[in-house]
């Protein structure tokens, strides 16, 4: 799993490199506990755009991405509930329970389908 660094750390890392160029990119990266490629990428991004993007947990590129993430969580929760019910019935889950959980998930998705349409 990739590590996530906050914006200030990234900016400080690039500044550290500029202040200690005698160490080289690899030396600075090693001192900071990051890879040379990571430091190089941050430096390039800052040079080319004037800023470094930092997206933390819970930040979404758009309202649509946020809604999609919410729907995925809701679907995952419904699937987890379905699995628990299935395990409680030793694999003999009644069709009525399955249909009820499936209907709940489909209803939630249908209710939010308008939000995800291209016209919005």
GIWOCOR-V505865 format. One record per helix or strand of 3 or more residues. SS is the DSSP state (H for helix, E for strand). FROM is the first residue (numbers start at 1). TO is the last residue. If there is no record, write none. Layout:
# GIWOCOR-V505865
((SS	FROM	TO) (SS	FROM	TO))
This chain:
# GIWOCOR-V505865
((H	7	19) (H	21	32) (H	36	49) (H	63	88) (H	95	116))
